[in-house]
Amino acid sequence: MAKSQPSWVKKATKSVFTLKTFADDGSLIGSSNGFFTSANGDAVSNYTPFKGASRAVVIDATGKELPVVSIVGVNDMYDVVKFRVSGKTQPLIISSTTTPVGSQVWLLPYHEVKNVPVGTVRKAETFQKEYEYYTIAMTMPANTVSTPLINQAGEVVGMMQQPANDKDTLNYAVSARFADSLKISGFGMNEATLLLTKIKKELPDNIKDAVLALYMASSRQDSATYASLVEDFIQKFPKAADGYLYRAQLKANENDFAAAENNMEIAIKNSTQKDDIYYNYARMIYNKNLFRADKPYDSWSLDKALEQIRLAYTLNPQPTYRQLEANILFGQKKYNEAYDIFMQLTSSNLNGPELYFSAARCKEMLKDSTAMLALLDSTMNCFTKPYLKEAAPYLWARAQARMQAKKYREAVADMNDYEELMMANINDNFYYIRHQAEVEGRLYQQALNDITRAIVMNPKESFYYAEKASLEVRVGLYDKAIATAKESLTVDPNDSDGYLFLGVAQCLKGNKKEGIANLQKAKELGNLQADKLIEKYK
C-alpha cells in the first residue's frame, strides 16, 4: 500500500461502480465491478456476468442504482464489455498513451479507501497493433476484477482481469482504450457471444452498419427483440427509410396493413433511392395477395402492386423489377403479358431455370401443353448432369407434366433423377405416384417394386395393398395377389378392396366358390365393382 495516495483518488472513486446481473426470474446471475467512460452513461466491465442475463444494473459510489439499457460492444477473448446505463454519469479520463514499463499505477476499488493498492508496470504487450495488455507487479485485493488501473496523472490505463488465484503477485490489465473502443459491427449482431445475453444490443452509429445489423438480426433474433431493434433504429435514424420499411414488414406480418401502408408512405418520403422502396412496397402487396388473401384490405390490390413496381422500373430499369411485374400480372391472370416479360428476361442477367419455369406456368394456364412441355425442357437445359439439388423442384414439375401428357416413361425418367437427388426426403407417396406412371408406361416390374416400397414405408395404408394386388392380378401373379389381399385384410378387416382382389385372384386361379364368396363380402361392404365381377365369374 502506498503511504500517501494521489490527489485524484477521491474524485475518481465516483466513477467506479458495482455491477449486478439478473435472470428472467429475477434471480442474481453475477456481480462484478466497472467504471464509467463518458458522461452519457457509457461504461465498461467484464462480460462473464452478462451471460444468460436479461437485466442488469450498476450501483454507483453514492448508492444510486442505474439500469443497463444496452450492450455497445463485446470481446469474449479478453472478457470485456462496453454498455450504456440510463442517466448522467461521471467518467474517468482514459489515457491516450502507453504507460511505460517501470511506472507506478494504482488499482482503484469500488469504494473510497485511505490507501489504494499500488503496483509497477512489468510489461506492456501490444495487441491489435494499438492496444496494451499490462503485466503489473501487484497483489489484487478480493473482488476487484474490472476495476480501473490508473496512472500518476489520474488517467485510467487498463481494466483489471480475473487473477489465477488471490495470492498472485503478478496480475494483468487490458487496455482501457480497447474496452472503450468496443462496438457492434453490422455483421456482429448475430455473433454467438452477443446472443449469450438477452440484454438489448446497441445499433452501430454508422447508418450503413446499422442497416446491415438490422438485416442480420432479422434472421436470428426472436420477434419481440427484433421489433424492439427496429424501433431503436427509427429513433436513432428518424430520417432513414430503412427503419420504416422494416417496421412496415413487421406490421404486414401482423396483418395490420393500414399501419404497414403508413410506414411505407414515410419510407417513400424519406428515401433517397425510391425505386428500391417502390419495389419492396410492390413485393409486400403482392405477397399479401398471394399468402393472405383471406385478410381483406382493399387498398392493397394487385393493381396497386403493379403501379408501384412500374414506378420502380421507370426510375431504375432493373430486370428484377420486371420479373416482379410479370409475377403480378400472372396473379392477375394476364398470362400472355406475363409470358412475354418472362421470355424477354431470358436475354437478361436473370436468365435461368426460374424464368423458363414461370413461362411454362403461363402456358399451362393458357392450356398450351405442348409449349409448356417445351419450356420445361428449356428449364432443365439450364442444368447439367449430375444434377444438384436445386434442379429437384423442376424435375418433379416436368415429371408431373409428362404424366398429364401421357408421356409416362419420360415421367419415370425424371422421377428417377428426382429420387437420386432427394433420397433423404422421399416418402411412400412418391413411390405410389411413380408406380402409377410405371403401370401406365407398362413397366410392371418397376411398378411392383415401387408399390412394395410404399407398403414398407407405410404398412398401415390398406389402399397400397389393393393397388399391389390389382397389378399382380393384371400380370397373372394370382398366388401373390391372394397373399397381398390377405395381408391387406389383416391391416383392415373391413377393406372391401381386399375382399374384391382376393375374390378375383381366387376365381382366376380356379377357386370360384371361395372367390365368389369373397366378392360377395366386397359387395356387402359397398364395393361398386363387385356386382359385375360376381356375374362374370358365375
C-alpha positions in Angstrom: 0.0 0.0 0.0 1.2 3.5 -0.8 1.9 5.6 2.3 0.1 8.6 0.6 -2.4 8.3 -2.2 -2.6 10.7 -5.2 -4.9 13.7 -5.1 -7.2 12.4 -7.8 -8.4 9.3 -5.8 -11.3 10.9 -4.1 -12.8 12.2 -7.3 -12.0 9.1 -9.3 -13.9 6.8 -6.9 -17.1 8.4 -8.0 -16.6 6.8 -11.4 -16.3 3.2 -10.2 -19.4 1.0 -9.6 -20.7 -2.4 -8.7 -22.5 -4.4 -11.5 -25.2 -6.9 -10.8 -27.0 -9.0 -13.5 -30.2 -11.0 -13.2 -32.0 -13.8 -15.0 -35.6 -13.8 -16.3 -37.0 -14.9 -13.0 -35.2 -12.1 -11.1 -32.5 -14.3 -9.6 -29.0 -12.9 -9.3 -26.6 -14.3 -12.0 -23.4 -12.4 -11.3 -21.7 -9.4 -9.7 -18.6 -7.5 -10.7 -17.1 -4.0 -10.9 -16.6 -1.5 -13.7 -16.2 2.2 -14.4 -17.8 5.0 -16.5 -16.1 6.2 -19.6 -18.4 9.0 -20.7 -20.9 11.5 -19.1 -23.7 9.9 -21.1 -23.7 6.6 -19.4 -21.0 4.6 -21.3 -19.3 2.1 -19.0 -17.1 -1.0 -19.2 -16.8 -4.2 -17.2 -16.1 -7.9 -17.7 -18.6 -9.8 -19.9 -19.0 -13.0 -17.9 -21.8 -11.8 -15.6 -23.9 -10.8 -18.6 -24.1 -14.3 -20.0 -27.6 -15.6 -19.6 -28.8 -12.3 -18.1 -32.0 -10.5 -19.2 -31.4 -7.4 -16.9 -28.5 -5.6 -15.3 -28.0 -2.6 -13.0 -25.0 -0.7 -11.7 -24.7 0.8 -8.3 -22.6 3.9 -8.2 -20.4 5.3 -5.4 -23.4 7.2 -3.9 -25.5 4.0 -3.8 -27.7 5.1 -6.7 -29.0 2.2 -8.9 -28.8 2.8 -12.7 -30.3 0.3 -15.1 -28.2 -1.0 -18.0 -30.1 -0.1 -21.2 -28.0 -1.7 -23.9 -24.8 -3.5 -24.9 -22.5 -1.4 -27.0 -19.7 -4.0 -27.7 -18.2 -7.2 -26.5 -14.9 -9.1 -26.7 -15.1 -12.6 -25.2 -11.4 -13.3 -25.6 -10.4 -10.6 -23.1 -13.8 -10.9 -21.2 -14.7 -7.2 -21.8 -18.0 -5.5 -22.4 -19.0 -1.9 -23.1 -22.5 -1.0 -22.2 -24.8 2.0 -21.6 -26.8 2.9 -18.5 -29.7 5.3 -18.1 -28.7 8.7 -16.7 -25.8 11.1 -16.5 -22.5 9.7 -15.2 -19.1 10.9 -14.0 -16.4 9.3 -16.3 -12.7 8.6 -15.8 -10.3 10.1 -18.3 -8.8 7.4 -20.5 -5.1 7.7 -21.2 -4.2 8.0 -24.9 -0.7 6.8 -24.4 1.1 3.6 -23.3 2.2 3.6 -19.7 5.9 2.8 -19.7 7.4 -0.2 -18.1 8.6 0.7 -14.5 5.8 3.2 -14.0 3.7 3.2 -10.8 0.0 2.5 -11.3 -2.9 2.4 -8.8 -5.8 0.0 -8.6 -9.0 1.9 -7.7 -11.6 -0.1 -5.9 -15.4 0.5 -5.8 -15.4 2.4 -2.6 -13.1 5.1 -1.3 -10.2 3.8 0.8 -7.4 5.5 2.7 -4.7 3.7 0.9 -5.3 2.4 -2.7 -3.2 -0.6 -3.9 -0.1 0.5 -5.9 1.9 -1.6 -8.3 4.6 -1.4 -11.0 4.2 -2.0 -14.7 6.4 -5.0 -15.6 5.2 -5.5 -19.2 3.2 -3.6 -21.8 2.5 -6.0 -24.7 0.8 -4.7 -27.8 -2.3 -6.4 -29.3 -4.4 -5.5 -32.4 -1.5 -3.1 -33.2 -2.6 -0.3 -31.0 -3.7 -1.6 -27.5 -1.8 -2.7 -24.5 -2.0 -5.7 -22.2 -0.2 -4.9 -19.0 1.5 -7.2 -16.5 1.5 -5.5 -13.1 3.6 -6.3 -10.0 0.7 -6.1 -7.5 -1.4 -8.4 -5.4 -5.1 -7.7 -6.2 -7.5 -7.4 -3.2 -10.6 -9.6 -3.3 -13.5 -8.6 -5.5 -11.6 -6.1 -7.6 -12.0 -7.7 -11.1 -12.8 -5.0 -13.7 -11.7 -2.1 -11.5 -9.7 0.6 -13.2 -5.9 0.8 -13.2 -4.8 4.4 -13.1 -1.5 6.3 -13.8 0.1 9.1 -11.9 -1.9 11.7 -13.8 -5.2 10.2 -12.7 -6.0 8.7 -16.2 -7.2 5.1 -16.5 -4.9 2.9 -18.5 -6.4 -0.5 -18.0 -9.1 -2.7 -16.6 -8.1 -5.4 -14.2 -8.5 -9.0 -15.3 -9.5 -12.1 -13.3 -6.4 -13.4 -11.4 -5.5 -17.0 -11.4 -5.6 -17.0 -7.6 -5.8 -14.5 -4.8 -2.1 -14.8 -3.9 -0.6 -13.9 -7.3 2.0 -11.2 -7.1 1.7 -10.6 -10.8 -1.6 -9.5 -12.3 -3.0 -8.3 -15.6 -5.0 -5.4 -17.1 -6.4 -5.0 -20.5 -6.2 -1.6 -22.2 -9.0 0.8 -21.1 -8.8 2.3 -24.6 -9.6 -1.1 -26.1 -12.5 -1.6 -23.7 -13.9 1.8 -24.6 -13.5 1.2 -28.3 -15.8 -1.8 -28.4 -18.8 -1.6 -30.7 -21.1 -3.9 -32.6 -20.4 -4.2 -36.3 -23.0 -4.7 -38.9 -22.2 -8.4 -39.1 -21.7 -8.7 -35.4 -25.4 -8.6 -34.3 -25.6 -12.4 -34.8 -22.3 -13.3 -33.1 -22.7 -16.2 -30.7 -21.0 -14.2 -27.9 -23.7 -11.4 -28.2 -26.5 -13.9 -28.3 -25.5 -15.2 -24.9 -27.2 -12.2 -23.3 -30.8 -11.1 -23.6 -30.0 -7.5 -22.8 -30.7 -5.2 -25.8 -27.8 -4.6 -28.2 -26.9 -1.1 -29.3 -27.0 -0.4 -33.1 -23.8 0.9 -34.7 -23.6 4.7 -35.1 -22.8 4.4 -38.9 -26.1 4.0 -40.7 -24.8 1.5 -43.3 -23.5 -0.7 -40.5 -26.8 -0.2 -38.6 -28.8 -1.2 -41.7 -26.7 -4.3 -42.0 -27.1 -5.1 -38.3 -30.9 -4.8 -38.7 -30.8 -7.2 -41.6 -28.6 -9.7 -39.8 -30.8 -9.6 -36.7 -33.9 -10.4 -38.7 -32.8 -14.0 -39.1 -31.6 -14.8 -35.6 -33.5 -12.6 -33.1 -36.9 -13.5 -31.7 -39.8 -11.4 -32.9 -40.1 -9.2 -29.9 -36.4 -8.4 -29.7 -36.2 -7.7 -33.4 -39.3 -5.4 -33.3 -37.6 -3.5 -30.4 -34.4 -3.2 -32.5 -36.4 -1.8 -35.4 -37.9 0.9 -33.1 -34.3 1.7 -31.9 -33.2 2.1 -35.5 -36.1 4.5 -36.2 -35.3 6.5 -33.1 -31.6 6.7 -33.9 -32.1 7.4 -37.6 -35.5 9.0 -37.9 -34.8 10.3 -41.4 -33.7 7.0 -42.9 -36.2 5.0 -44.9 -34.9 1.5 -43.9 -36.4 1.5 -40.4 -39.9 2.3 -41.7 -39.6 -0.3 -44.4 -38.7 -3.0 -41.8 -41.5 -1.8 -39.5 -43.9 -2.0 -42.4 -42.9 -5.6 -43.0 -43.5 -6.4 -39.3 -46.9 -4.7 -39.4 -47.8 -6.6 -42.6 -46.8 -9.9 -40.9 -49.2 -9.0 -38.1 -52.0 -8.3 -40.7 -52.0 -4.6 -39.7 -51.9 -3.5 -43.3 -53.1 0.1 -42.5 -50.0 0.6 -40.3 -47.8 -1.1 -42.9 -49.1 1.3 -45.6 -48.5 4.3 -43.4 -44.9 3.2 -42.7 -44.3 2.6 -46.4 -45.5 6.1 -47.3 -43.0 7.5 -44.8 -40.3 5.3 -46.2 -41.0 6.6 -49.7 -40.9 10.2 -48.5 -37.6 9.7 -46.7 -35.9 7.6 -49.3 -33.1 8.8 -51.5 -33.3 5.6 -53.5 -37.1 5.5 -54.2 -37.0 2.7 -56.7 -35.9 0.2 -54.0 -38.8 1.3 -51.7 -41.3 1.1 -54.6 -40.0 -2.4 -55.3 -40.3 -3.5 -51.7 -43.8 -2.0 -51.5 -44.9 -3.8 -54.6 -43.5 -7.1 -53.3 -45.2 -6.6 -49.9 -48.6 -6.0 -51.5 -48.1 -8.9 -53.9 -47.2 -11.3 -51.0 -50.2 -10.1 -49.1 -52.5 -11.0 -52.0 -50.6 -14.3 -52.6 -50.4 -15.6 -49.0 -53.0 -13.6 -47.0 -55.9 -13.3 -49.5 -58.3 -14.2 -46.7 -57.3 -11.0 -44.8 -59.2 -8.2 -46.8 -57.5 -4.8 -47.3 -59.0 -3.0 -50.3 -56.2 -0.5 -50.6 -53.7 -3.2 -51.3 -54.8 -4.6 -54.6 -52.7 -6.2 -57.3 -53.4 -3.1 -59.4 -51.6 -1.1 -56.7 -48.7 -3.5 -56.6 -48.4 -3.2 -60.4 -48.4 0.6 -60.1 -45.6 0.5 -57.5 -43.3 -1.8 -59.5 -43.8 0.2 -62.6 -42.8 3.3 -60.7 -39.7 1.5 -59.6 -38.8 0.4 -63.1 -39.3 3.9 -64.5 -36.8 5.2 -62.0 -34.3 2.4 -62.5 -34.9 -0.2 -65.2 -33.7 -3.3 -63.3 -34.6 -6.8 -64.6 -35.6 -7.8 -61.1 -38.3 -5.2 -61.2 -39.7 -6.6 -64.4 -39.7 -10.1 -63.0 -41.9 -9.0 -60.1 -44.1 -7.2 -62.6 -44.5 -10.4 -64.5 -45.4 -12.3 -61.3 -48.0 -9.7 -60.5 -49.5 -10.0 -64.0 -49.7 -13.7 -63.6 -51.5 -13.2 -60.3 -54.0 -11.0 -62.2 -54.4 -13.9 -64.7 -52.9 -11.8 -67.5 -50.9 -14.8 -68.7 -49.9 -13.6 -72.1 -48.5 -10.4 -70.8 -46.6 -12.2 -68.0 -45.3 -14.8 -70.5 -43.9 -12.1 -72.8 -42.0 -10.5 -69.9 -40.6 -13.8 -68.6 -39.3 -14.6 -72.1 -37.8 -11.1 -72.6 -35.9 -11.6 -69.3 -34.2 -14.8 -70.6 -32.0 -12.4 -72.5 -31.0 -10.5 -69.3 -28.6 -11.3 -66.5 -31.5 -13.1 -64.7 -31.6 -15.9 -67.3 -32.1 -19.2 -65.6 -34.5 -22.0 -64.9 -36.9 -19.9 -62.8 -37.8 -17.7 -65.8 -38.4 -20.7 -68.2 -40.4 -22.4 -65.4 -42.5 -19.3 -64.9 -43.1 -19.0 -68.6 -44.2 -22.7 -68.6 -46.7 -22.0 -65.9 -48.2 -19.2 -68.1 -48.6 -21.7 -71.0 -50.1 -24.2 -68.6 -52.8 -21.7 -67.6 -53.3 -21.0 -71.3 -53.9 -24.7 -71.9 -51.0 -24.9 -74.3 -49.5 -28.2 -73.0 -47.1 -28.5 -76.0 -45.5 -25.1 -75.3 -45.5 -25.9 -71.6 -43.5 -29.1 -72.0 -41.0 -27.4 -74.4 -40.5 -24.6 -71.8 -40.0 -27.2 -69.0 -37.3 -28.8 -71.3 -35.7 -25.4 -71.5 -35.9 -25.2 -67.7 -34.0 -28.5 -67.3 -31.5 -27.5 -70.0 -30.3 -24.8 -67.6 -28.8 -27.7 -65.6 -26.2 -30.3 -66.4 -25.9 -33.8 -65.1 -25.1 -34.9 -62.5 -27.9 -32.6 -61.2 -27.6 -30.6 -58.0 -30.5 -30.3 -55.5 -31.8 -27.0 -56.9 -32.9 -28.9 -60.0 -35.2 -31.2 -58.0 -38.4 -29.0 -58.0 -38.1 -28.5 -61.7 -37.6 -32.3 -62.3 -40.7 -33.0 -60.3 -42.7 -30.4 -62.2 -41.7 -31.8 -65.5 -42.5 -35.4 -64.3 -46.0 -34.3 -63.4 -46.4 -32.5 -66.8 -45.2 -35.5 -68.7 -47.6 -37.8 -66.8 -50.5 -35.4 -67.7 -49.3 -35.6 -71.4 -49.3 -39.4 -71.1 -45.5 -39.5 -71.6 -45.2 -42.0 -68.8 -41.7 -43.4 -69.4 -40.3 -39.9 -69.7 -42.0 -39.0 -66.5 -40.5 -42.1 -64.8 -37.0 -41.0 -66.0 -37.5 -37.6 -64.3 -38.7 -39.3 -61.1 -35.7 -41.5 -61.1 -33.4 -38.4 -61.2 -35.5 -36.8 -58.6 -35.2 -39.8 -56.3 -31.4 -39.7 -56.7 -31.3 -36.1 -55.6 -33.9 -36.2 -52.8 -33.4 -39.7 -51.4 -33.4 -38.5 -47.8 -36.8 -36.8 -48.3 -38.6 -39.4 -50.3 -41.8 -40.8 -48.8 -44.3 -43.5 -49.6 -46.4 -41.1 -51.7 -43.5 -40.7 -54.1 -43.3 -44.4 -54.7 -47.0 -44.7 -55.2 -47.0 -41.9 -57.8 -44.0 -43.3 -59.6 -45.8 -46.7 -59.5 -48.8 -45.2 -61.3 -46.5 -43.8 -64.0 -44.8 -47.1 -64.4 -48.1 -49.0 -64.7 -49.2 -46.7 -67.4 -45.8 -47.0 -69.1 -46.1 -50.8 -68.9 -43.0 -51.0 -66.7 -44.7 -53.6 -64.5 -41.8 -55.0 -62.6 -40.7 -51.5 -61.6 -44.2 -50.7 -60.6 -44.4 -53.7 -58.4 -41.1 -52.8 -56.8 -42.3 -49.2 -56.1 -45.7 -50.2 -54.6 -43.9 -52.6 -52.4 -41.6 -49.8 -51.2 -44.6 -47.7 -50.4 -46.1 -50.5 -48.3 -42.8 -50.9 -46.5 -42.7 -47.2 -45.7 -46.4 -47.1 -44.7 -47.6 -50.6 -43.9 -50.9 -49.3 -42.4 -52.2 -47.9 -45.7 -54.6 -50.6 -47.0 -55.0 -48.8 -50.3 -51.4 -49.6 -51.3 -52.2 -53.4 -50.8 -55.2 -53.0 -53.1 -53.0 -51.4 -55.8 -50.4 -54.1 -55.5 -52.9 -56.9 -55.6 -54.6 -55.3 -58.6 -51.3 -55.1 -60.5 -50.4 -58.7 -59.6 -53.8 -59.8 -60.9 -53.2 -57.9 -64.1 -49.8 -59.6 -64.8 -51.0 -63.0 -63.8 -49.4 -63.4 -60.4 -52.5 -64.8 -58.8 -50.9 -66.5 -55.8 -49.1 -63.3 -55.0 -52.3 -61.3 -55.4 -54.1 -63.7 -53.0 -51.3 -63.2 -50.4 -51.3 -59.4 -50.8 -55.1 -59.3 -50.5 -55.0 -61.4 -47.3 -52.2 -59.1 -45.9 -54.5 -56.1 -46.7 -57.3 -57.7 -44.7 -55.0 -58.2 -41.6 -54.4 -54.4 -41.8 -58.1 -53.6 -42.3 -60.6 -56.4 -42.0 -63.4 -54.2 -43.4 -61.4 -53.2 -46.6 -63.8 -54.0 -49.5 -60.9 -53.8 -52.0 -59.1 -56.5 -50.0 -62.0 -58.9 -50.5 -62.5 -57.8 -54.1 -59.0 -58.6 -55.2 -58.8 -61.7 -53.1 -62.0 -63.0 -54.8 -60.9 -62.1 -58.3 -57.5 -63.8 -57.8 -59.2 -66.9 -56.4 -61.6 -67.0 -59.3 -58.8 -66.7 -61.9 -56.9 -69.4 -60.0 -59.9 -71.7 -60.4 -61.3 -71.5 -56.9 -64.6 -69.8 -57.9 -66.5 -70.9 -54.8 -64.3 -69.1 -52.4 -63.6 -66.3 -54.9 -67.3 -65.5 -55.3 -67.9 -65.7 -51.6 -65.2 -63.0 -51.1 -66.6 -60.9 -53.9 -70.0 -61.1 -52.1 -68.3 -59.8 -49.0 -66.8 -56.9 -51.0 -70.4 -56.2 -52.3 -71.8 -56.2 -48.7 -69.1 -53.7 -47.7 -70.2 -51.4 -50.5 -67.8 -52.1 -53.3 -69.4 -51.0 -56.5 -67.3 -53.2 -58.8 -68.3 -56.4 -57.0 -71.7 -57.0 -58.7 -70.3 -57.1 -62.3 -67.5 -59.4 -61.2 -69.9 -61.8 -59.5 -71.9 -62.0 -62.6 -68.8 -62.5 -64.7 -67.4 -65.4 -62.7 -70.7 -67.1 -62.1 
